[in-house]
Amino acid sequence: MRTHLISVYPAVLFLVTVSWAFSQGNPSRYLPPPYTVLIDSIFSPWNKSTSPGCAVAVYQKGAIRFAKGYGMSNLEHDIPIVPSSIFHIASMSKQFTAAAVILLAQQGKLSLDDDIRKSIPEVPDFGDRITVRHLVHHTSGLRDCWDLLELAGWRWGDIMAESDVMDLVSRQKELNFRPGQAIVYCNTGYTLLAVLVERVTGTSLRKYADSTIFKPLGMKSTHFHSRYTEPCRNRTSAYELDASGNYKVSIPAYDIYGTTSLFTTVEDLAKWDGNFYEPKVGGKAFVDTLLKHGSLNDWTSIPYASGLVLGKYNSHAFIEHGGADMGYRSHIIRFPDSGLTIVVLGNLSTMKPAALVRKVADLFLPMELPAKTPSPAALPPAELQIYEGLYNDPRNNVVTKLVFRDGRLYWGVWELIPAGNREFHTPQAVITFGNEQSSNRPTGLITLTRGEQTRLQPISTVAVSPGDLAEFTGRFYSSELDVTYSISSTDSVLVLTRKKYPDTRLIPV
């Protein structure tokens, strides 16, 4: 087919007609200039010597068609990002942990339906069997290790070790839900999978993945980084902005891997991408298992496979996963029907790779499809502001906050774009508010769609008299976290005090 591209780029108008790069035939090694100029325009905000940035690549069935660095790998030493720059890719690592487990299952060294306590007896007996498959698909019900560490007093930037996670897991008294009853993203599961590989093979996940995946595919710049103090040539530094808007170094101090901590490049990831089309590792059965949807106890299919999310962008089937740790951001999205894959590996916490890979994909996916989101529906600030507030997920009592700022509505780093009829869009979600609204707050449930449907209940704050606060004050100890919290009453509000963190005012709801 033929695609028409129209773009305004620094006062120059390009109007070109080119063969669609990701159709059949023998493509050239590189993209033609119209595409490269348009990709450059997407990443121009970071293409300077004073900013962190990212490495970007476009593949066609594992063949690199475009690879380029934007911005700086290290601001202190004036090192630019190039396609061979090595990034910590955070949760994008999970697909490689899952791949190692699937290879072990193929070799008959474990079964995905094994009870994890068979190899990891430190996990308590919660009365329900937790299988390897539950860990892979985030359906175990285990509490998330990042949440547990934070509650127990670890700060982001503190050393976080596998032994710390194992200690906290061994102390837990109950699950968030029965295994297989629901899907809730859980980093604990993939940390345990790394432990499982070592227990089953007698060697570390790092060495096993290197010998069975990375070396066979020629991924020479890729490894699981198991010690945060270990030097790594060509590694990017990572950054975030402080309260004054200045860059500060933001690098994880992790002695944890499996759920995170894969180091790689956009060049190496092309070889992994190619294995999905011509499997050198594991064969077709391996790829099919890696891409198989998980399911719940009632056989409901879930959008998560093995370290990969499956869904549709417009009418195009995709396979994707992202990652975010400290200042590192990463995302890969693959459109298997066309052989198109885009990857963005970044070293700045404010970067949004999930949105960026979709902007690049829009240059190549057939233009006759509907726009990825409806045209924004203009809403006056006063109408947007009514959605600000707290929302609770009843599955695990995790509270999300929507913030109204500068005339816009945000959920974390994502801006909620109005699409009409109480519907809002982000690059990864469609959010619909309930039909009933009071004068100042939505009273119905909020529905989120990220391949799955989750209903969040708005929380209203309540007034509490100073005299009623006294019964909540005191010192509270958790044996599951081995931590003590102090709660006091100051200026008619409750204040939580815990080690390493500033005092926190509690909001009555």
C-alpha positions as CSV (number, residue, x, y, z in Angstrom):
1,M,0.0,0.0,0.0
2,R,1.1,3.6,-0.2
3,T,1.1,6.1,2.7
4,H,0.9,9.9,2.5
5,L,2.8,11.8,5.1
6,I,2.2,15.4,5.8
7,S,4.2,17.1,8.5
8,V,5.3,20.6,9.4
9,Y,8.9,20.5,10.7
10,P,10.7,23.8,11.6
11,A,9.1,25.9,8.9
12,V,9.5,23.3,6.2
13,L,6.5,21.4,4.8
14,F,7.1,17.8,3.7
15,L,4.5,16.3,1.4
16,V,5.7,12.9,0.2
17,T,4.3,9.7,-1.2
18,V,6.3,6.6,-0.3
19,S,5.9,2.9,-0.2
20,W,4.8,1.8,3.3
21,A,8.1,0.6,4.9
22,F,6.6,-2.3,6.7
23,S,4.9,-4.2,4.0
24,Q,6.1,-7.2,2.1
25,G,9.3,-7.3,0.1
26,N,13.0,-6.8,0.8
27,P,13.3,-3.5,2.6
28,S,16.5,-1.4,2.7
29,R,18.7,-1.3,5.8
30,Y,17.5,2.2,6.7
31,L,14.4,4.3,6.6
32,P,14.1,7.1,3.9
33,P,14.6,10.7,5.0
34,P,10.9,11.7,5.4
35,Y,10.6,9.1,8.2
36,T,13.8,10.0,9.9
37,V,13.0,13.7,9.9
38,L,9.6,13.0,11.4
39,I,11.1,10.7,14.1
40,D,13.6,13.4,14.9
41,S,10.8,15.9,15.4
42,I,9.1,13.6,17.9
43,F,12.3,13.4,20.0
44,S,13.5,17.0,19.5
45,P,12.8,18.1,23.1
46,W,15.6,15.9,24.3
47,N,18.0,16.3,21.3
48,K,20.5,18.6,23.1
49,S,23.7,18.5,25.0
50,T,22.1,19.8,28.2
51,S,19.4,17.2,28.7
52,P,19.1,13.5,29.4
53,G,17.3,11.7,26.6
54,C,16.8,8.3,25.0
55,A,17.8,5.7,22.4
56,V,15.1,5.0,19.8
57,A,14.9,2.1,17.4
58,V,12.5,0.9,14.7
59,Y,12.7,-2.8,13.7
60,Q,11.2,-4.8,10.9
61,K,11.0,-8.4,12.1
62,G,14.2,-8.0,14.0
63,A,16.1,-6.0,11.3
64,I,17.1,-2.5,12.5
65,R,15.6,0.1,10.2
66,F,16.3,3.1,12.4
67,A,18.4,3.5,15.6
68,K,19.5,6.8,17.0
69,G,20.3,8.5,20.3
70,Y,18.9,11.8,21.6
71,G,20.3,13.8,24.5
72,M,23.0,12.8,26.9
73,S,24.0,9.5,28.5
74,N,26.0,11.3,31.2
75,L,25.6,15.0,32.0
76,E,28.8,15.1,34.2
77,H,31.1,13.7,31.5
78,D,29.3,15.1,28.4
79,I,28.7,11.6,26.9
80,P,25.9,11.5,24.3
81,I,23.4,8.7,24.0
82,V,24.1,6.4,21.0
83,P,22.4,3.1,19.8
84,S,25.0,1.1,21.7
85,S,24.3,2.9,25.1
86,I,23.3,0.5,27.8
87,F,20.1,1.2,29.8
88,H,18.5,-0.3,32.9
89,I,15.1,-1.3,31.4
90,A,13.2,-1.9,34.7
91,S,10.0,-4.0,34.2
92,M,10.7,-4.6,30.5
93,S,13.1,-7.2,32.1
94,K,10.1,-9.4,33.1
95,Q,9.7,-11.0,29.6
96,F,13.3,-12.4,29.8
97,T,12.7,-13.8,33.3
98,A,9.5,-15.5,32.0
99,A,11.4,-16.7,29.0
100,A,14.0,-18.4,31.2
101,V,11.2,-20.1,33.2
102,I,9.5,-21.3,30.0
103,L,12.7,-22.8,28.7
104,L,13.1,-24.7,32.0
105,A,9.6,-26.0,31.6
106,Q,10.5,-27.1,28.0
107,Q,13.5,-28.9,29.4
108,G,11.3,-30.7,31.9
109,K,13.1,-29.2,34.9
110,L,9.9,-27.6,36.2
111,S,6.2,-27.3,35.5
112,L,4.3,-24.0,35.2
113,D,1.8,-25.7,37.5
114,D,4.3,-26.5,40.3
115,D,3.6,-25.2,43.7
116,I,6.2,-22.5,44.3
117,R,6.8,-23.8,47.8
118,K,8.3,-26.9,46.3
119,S,11.4,-24.9,45.5
120,I,10.8,-21.8,47.7
121,P,9.6,-23.1,51.1
122,E,10.2,-19.6,52.6
123,V,6.9,-18.5,51.1
124,P,4.3,-19.1,53.8
125,D,1.5,-21.6,53.4
126,F,-1.5,-19.3,52.9
127,G,-3.9,-22.3,52.5
128,D,-4.1,-21.9,48.7
129,R,-1.6,-23.3,46.3
130,I,0.4,-20.6,44.5
131,T,1.9,-21.9,41.2
132,V,4.7,-20.8,38.9
133,R,2.0,-19.8,36.4
134,H,0.4,-17.5,39.0
135,L,3.7,-15.7,39.4
136,V,4.2,-15.3,35.7
137,H,0.7,-13.9,35.1
138,H,0.5,-11.7,38.2
139,T,-2.4,-13.7,39.6
140,S,-0.7,-15.0,42.8
141,G,-2.4,-12.6,45.3
142,L,1.1,-11.9,46.9
143,R,1.6,-8.4,48.1
144,D,4.0,-6.3,46.0
145,C,7.6,-6.2,47.2
146,W,8.1,-2.5,46.3
147,D,5.0,-1.7,48.5
148,L,6.2,-3.8,51.3
149,L,9.7,-2.4,51.2
150,E,8.4,1.2,51.2
151,L,6.0,0.4,54.1
152,A,8.8,-1.2,56.0
153,G,10.9,2.0,55.8
154,W,13.0,1.7,52.6
155,R,13.3,4.8,50.5
156,W,13.7,4.9,46.7
157,G,17.5,5.2,46.4
158,D,18.2,2.9,49.4
159,I,19.8,-0.4,48.7
160,M,17.1,-3.0,48.0
161,A,18.3,-6.6,48.0
162,E,16.7,-9.9,47.2
163,S,17.3,-11.0,50.8
164,D,15.2,-8.1,52.0
165,V,12.3,-9.2,49.8
166,M,12.6,-12.8,50.9
167,D,12.5,-11.7,54.5
168,L,9.4,-9.6,54.0
169,V,7.6,-12.3,52.0
170,S,8.3,-14.9,54.7
171,R,6.6,-12.7,57.3
172,Q,3.3,-12.2,55.4
173,K,0.2,-13.5,57.1
174,E,-2.3,-13.4,54.2
175,L,-2.7,-12.7,50.5
176,N,-4.4,-9.8,48.7
177,F,-6.8,-12.4,47.1
178,R,-6.9,-16.1,46.5
179,P,-4.5,-17.2,43.8
180,G,-6.1,-17.1,40.3
181,Q,-9.0,-14.9,41.5
182,A,-7.7,-11.6,40.1
183,I,-4.8,-10.0,38.3
184,V,-2.8,-7.4,40.2
185,Y,0.6,-6.4,38.9
186,C,3.1,-7.9,41.4
187,N,6.9,-7.4,41.4
188,T,7.2,-10.0,44.2
189,G,6.3,-12.8,41.7
190,Y,9.1,-12.0,39.3
191,T,11.6,-11.6,42.1
192,L,10.6,-15.1,43.3
193,L,10.9,-16.4,39.7
194,A,14.6,-15.4,39.8
195,V,15.0,-17.3,43.0
196,L,13.2,-20.3,41.4
197,V,15.5,-20.4,38.5
198,E,18.5,-20.5,40.8
199,R,17.0,-23.2,43.0
200,V,16.0,-25.4,40.0
201,T,19.3,-25.0,38.0
202,G,21.9,-24.5,40.7
203,T,23.0,-21.4,38.9
204,S,21.8,-17.8,38.9
205,L,19.1,-16.5,36.6
206,R,21.9,-14.1,35.3
207,K,24.1,-17.0,34.1
208,Y,21.2,-19.2,32.9
209,A,19.7,-16.4,30.8
210,D,23.1,-15.5,29.4
211,S,23.8,-19.1,28.3
212,T,20.4,-20.0,27.0
213,I,19.1,-16.6,25.6
214,F,21.6,-13.8,25.3
215,K,24.7,-15.7,23.9
216,P,22.7,-17.8,21.4
217,L,21.0,-14.6,20.0
218,G,24.3,-12.6,20.0
219,M,23.1,-10.1,22.6
220,K,26.6,-9.2,23.7
221,S,25.6,-6.0,25.6
222,T,22.8,-7.6,27.6
223,H,22.9,-9.1,31.1
224,F,20.9,-9.2,34.3
225,H,22.7,-6.8,36.6
226,S,22.7,-8.6,39.9
227,R,25.0,-6.3,42.0
228,Y,24.3,-2.6,41.9
229,T,28.0,-1.8,42.7
230,E,29.3,-3.7,39.6
231,P,30.8,-1.4,37.0
232,C,29.3,-1.6,33.5
233,R,30.9,0.0,30.5
234,N,28.7,2.2,28.3
235,R,25.9,2.4,30.9
236,T,23.8,5.5,30.9
237,S,23.3,7.5,34.1
238,A,19.7,8.4,34.9
239,Y,18.1,11.6,36.1
240,E,15.0,13.2,37.6
241,L,14.1,16.8,38.3
242,D,14.3,18.2,41.8
243,A,11.8,20.7,43.3
244,S,13.7,23.6,41.7
245,G,13.6,22.0,38.2
246,N,17.2,21.0,38.2
247,Y,18.5,17.6,37.2
248,K,19.6,15.2,39.9
249,V,21.1,11.7,39.5
250,S,18.5,9.0,40.0
251,I,19.9,5.5,39.7
252,P,18.5,2.4,41.4
253,A,20.6,0.7,44.1
254,Y,19.1,-2.8,43.4
255,D,20.6,-6.1,44.3
256,I,17.2,-7.4,43.0
257,Y,16.7,-8.8,39.6
258,G,14.1,-10.9,37.7
259,T,11.4,-8.3,38.2
260,T,13.8,-5.6,37.0
261,S,17.6,-4.9,36.4
262,L,18.1,-6.1,32.8
263,F,20.8,-4.0,31.2
264,T,20.6,-3.8,27.4
265,T,20.7,-1.7,24.2
266,V,18.3,-0.9,21.4
267,E,20.7,-2.8,19.1
268,D,20.6,-6.0,21.2
269,L,16.8,-5.8,21.6
270,A,16.5,-6.1,17.8
271,K,17.9,-9.7,18.1
272,W,15.3,-10.5,20.7
273,D,12.6,-9.1,18.5
274,G,13.8,-11.3,15.6
275,N,13.4,-14.4,17.7
276,F,9.6,-13.9,17.7
277,Y,9.6,-14.3,13.9
278,E,12.4,-16.8,13.4
279,P,12.9,-18.5,16.8
280,K,16.5,-19.5,17.3
281,V,15.9,-19.9,21.0
282,G,13.1,-22.2,22.1
283,G,11.5,-22.8,18.8
284,K,7.9,-22.0,17.9
285,A,6.5,-23.7,21.0
286,F,8.5,-21.4,23.2
287,V,7.2,-18.2,21.4
288,D,3.6,-19.5,21.5
289,T,3.9,-20.1,25.3
290,L,5.5,-16.7,25.8
291,L,2.6,-15.0,24.0
292,K,-0.3,-17.1,25.5
293,H,-2.8,-15.1,27.5
294,G,-3.1,-15.9,31.2
295,S,-6.5,-16.8,32.7
296,L,-8.2,-16.6,36.0
297,N,-9.8,-19.5,38.0
298,D,-13.1,-19.1,36.0
299,W,-11.1,-19.3,32.7
300,T,-11.5,-15.5,32.1
301,S,-8.7,-14.5,29.8
302,I,-6.4,-11.7,31.0
303,P,-4.4,-9.3,28.8
304,Y,-1.1,-10.4,30.4
305,A,1.0,-13.2,29.0
306,S,4.5,-13.9,30.2
307,G,6.1,-10.6,30.9
308,L,4.2,-9.1,28.0
309,V,0.9,-7.2,27.6
310,L,-1.4,-8.1,24.7
311,G,-3.9,-5.7,23.2
312,K,-5.0,-3.6,20.3
313,Y,-4.0,-0.1,19.2
314,N,-6.7,1.1,16.8
315,S,-7.4,-2.2,15.1
316,H,-3.7,-3.4,15.2
317,A,-2.8,-6.3,17.6
318,F,0.2,-5.4,19.7
319,I,2.6,-6.9,22.2
320,E,4.2,-4.5,24.6
321,H,5.7,-3.8,28.0
322,G,7.2,-0.8,29.7
323,G,9.4,-0.1,32.6
324,A,10.1,2.6,35.2
325,D,12.7,2.6,37.9
326,M,14.1,5.8,39.5
327,G,15.2,7.9,36.4
328,Y,15.0,5.1,33.9
329,R,12.0,4.8,31.5
330,S,11.6,2.1,28.8
331,H,8.9,0.8,26.4
332,I,8.7,-1.7,23.6
333,I,5.7,-2.3,21.3
334,R,5.5,-4.9,18.6
335,F,2.8,-5.1,15.9
336,P,3.2,-8.7,14.7
337,D,0.9,-8.5,11.7
338,S,3.2,-5.9,10.0
339,G,6.5,-6.9,11.6
340,L,6.9,-3.4,13.1
341,T,8.5,-2.9,16.5
342,I,9.4,0.4,18.2
343,V,11.5,0.7,21.3
344,V,12.4,3.7,23.4
345,L,15.0,3.5,26.3
346,G,15.2,6.7,28.3
347,N,17.2,8.1,31.3
348,L,14.8,10.8,32.5
349,S,12.0,10.2,34.9
350,T,9.6,12.7,33.2
351,M,9.8,10.8,29.8
352,K,6.7,8.9,28.7
353,P,7.9,6.1,26.3
354,A,4.5,4.5,26.1
355,A,3.2,7.6,24.4
356,L,6.3,8.1,22.3
357,V,6.4,4.6,20.8
358,R,2.8,5.2,19.7
359,K,3.7,8.5,18.1
360,V,6.4,6.7,16.0
361,A,4.0,3.9,15.2
362,D,1.5,6.4,13.8
363,L,4.1,7.2,11.1
364,F,3.9,3.6,9.8
365,L,0.5,2.1,10.6
366,P,-2.1,2.4,7.8
367,M,-3.5,5.9,7.7
368,E,-7.0,5.0,6.8
369,L,-7.6,3.7,10.4
370,P,-9.5,5.9,12.8
371,A,-7.4,8.3,14.9
372,K,-6.1,6.6,18.1
373,T,-8.3,8.9,20.3
374,P,-11.4,11.0,19.5
375,S,-10.8,14.7,19.1
376,P,-10.3,16.3,22.5
377,A,-13.6,17.6,23.9
378,A,-13.1,21.1,25.3
379,L,-14.1,21.2,29.0
380,P,-13.9,24.4,31.1
381,P,-11.5,24.1,34.1
382,A,-14.4,24.2,36.6
383,E,-15.9,21.0,35.0
384,L,-12.5,19.2,34.9
385,Q,-11.8,20.1,38.5
386,I,-14.8,18.1,39.9
387,Y,-12.9,14.9,39.0
388,E,-9.9,15.7,41.2
389,G,-9.7,13.5,44.3
390,L,-8.9,10.1,45.7
391,Y,-10.1,6.8,44.2
392,N,-9.8,3.4,45.9
393,D,-9.3,0.0,44.2
394,P,-11.4,-2.4,46.3
395,R,-9.3,-5.4,45.2
396,N,-6.3,-4.3,47.2
397,N,-7.2,-0.9,48.9
398,V,-4.6,0.9,46.8
399,V,-5.6,4.6,46.6
400,T,-5.0,6.6,43.4
401,K,-5.1,10.4,43.3
402,L,-6.3,12.5,40.3
403,V,-4.8,16.0,40.4
404,F,-6.2,19.1,38.7
405,R,-3.2,21.4,37.8
406,D,-2.8,24.3,35.4
407,G,-6.3,23.8,34.0
408,R,-5.6,20.1,33.2
409,L,-6.4,16.8,34.9
410,Y,-3.6,14.3,35.7
411,W,-3.3,10.7,36.9
412,G,0.4,10.5,38.0
413,V,2.4,11.6,34.9
414,W,-0.5,11.0,32.5
415,E,-2.7,13.8,31.4
416,L,-6.4,12.8,31.1
417,I,-7.6,14.1,27.7
418,P,-11.4,14.7,27.6
419,A,-13.2,12.7,24.9
420,G,-16.8,13.6,25.7
421,N,-19.6,11.8,27.7
422,R,-17.5,11.6,30.9
423,E,-14.7,9.7,29.0
424,F,-11.0,10.5,29.1
425,H,-8.0,9.0,27.3
426,T,-4.3,8.4,28.1
427,P,-1.9,6.6,25.8
428,Q,-2.6,3.4,27.8
429,A,-6.1,3.7,29.1
430,V,-9.7,4.8,28.5
431,I,-11.3,6.2,31.7
432,T,-15.0,6.5,32.1
433,F,-16.6,8.1,35.1
434,G,-19.9,7.0,36.5
435,N,-23.2,8.5,35.3
436,E,-24.2,10.1,38.6
437,Q,-22.5,13.3,39.6
438,S,-23.0,15.6,42.5
439,S,-22.3,19.3,42.1
440,N,-18.7,18.9,43.0
441,R,-17.7,15.2,42.7
442,P,-18.5,12.2,40.6
443,T,-20.4,9.7,42.8
444,G,-20.4,6.7,40.5
445,L,-17.6,4.3,39.9
446,I,-14.6,5.1,37.7
447,T,-13.8,2.5,35.1
448,L,-10.3,2.0,33.6
449,T,-9.5,-0.1,30.6
450,R,-5.9,-1.3,30.1
451,G,-6.9,-4.5,28.4
452,E,-8.7,-5.3,31.7
453,Q,-11.5,-3.5,33.5
454,T,-11.0,-2.2,37.0
455,R,-13.6,-0.2,38.9
456,L,-12.4,2.4,41.4
457,Q,-14.6,3.9,44.0
458,P,-14.3,7.7,44.7
459,I,-13.4,8.4,48.3
460,S,-14.8,11.4,50.1
461,T,-13.0,13.1,52.9
462,V,-14.9,13.6,56.2
463,A,-14.8,16.0,59.1
464,V,-13.4,14.6,62.4
465,S,-13.5,16.6,65.6
466,P,-10.3,16.9,67.6
467,G,-11.7,15.0,70.4
468,D,-12.3,12.0,68.2
469,L,-8.7,11.8,67.1
470,A,-7.3,10.7,70.5
471,E,-8.4,7.1,70.0
472,F,-6.2,6.8,66.9
473,T,-3.0,8.0,68.5
474,G,-0.2,5.8,69.8
475,R,2.5,3.4,68.6
476,F,1.7,0.6,66.2
477,Y,3.9,-2.4,65.4
478,S,3.7,-4.7,62.4
479,S,5.4,-8.1,62.7
480,E,4.9,-8.6,58.9
481,L,7.0,-5.5,58.2
482,D,9.1,-5.4,61.4
483,V,8.4,-1.7,61.7
484,T,6.8,0.7,64.2
485,Y,4.6,3.6,63.2
486,S,3.8,6.5,65.6
487,I,0.6,8.4,65.2
488,S,0.0,11.7,67.0
489,S,-2.6,14.5,67.0
490,T,-1.3,17.9,66.0
491,D,-3.4,21.0,65.2
492,S,-6.5,18.9,64.9
493,V,-5.0,16.4,62.4
494,L,-3.4,13.0,62.7
495,V,0.3,12.8,61.9
496,L,2.1,9.6,61.0
497,T,5.8,9.3,62.0
498,R,8.0,6.5,60.7
499,K,11.7,6.0,60.1
500,K,13.5,7.6,57.1
501,Y,10.4,9.4,55.9
502,P,9.1,12.9,56.8
503,D,6.0,13.2,58.9
504,T,2.8,12.6,57.0
505,R,-0.6,14.2,57.6
506,L,-3.4,11.6,57.4
507,I,-6.6,12.4,55.6
508,P,-9.8,11.1,57.1
509,V,-12.1,9.4,54.6
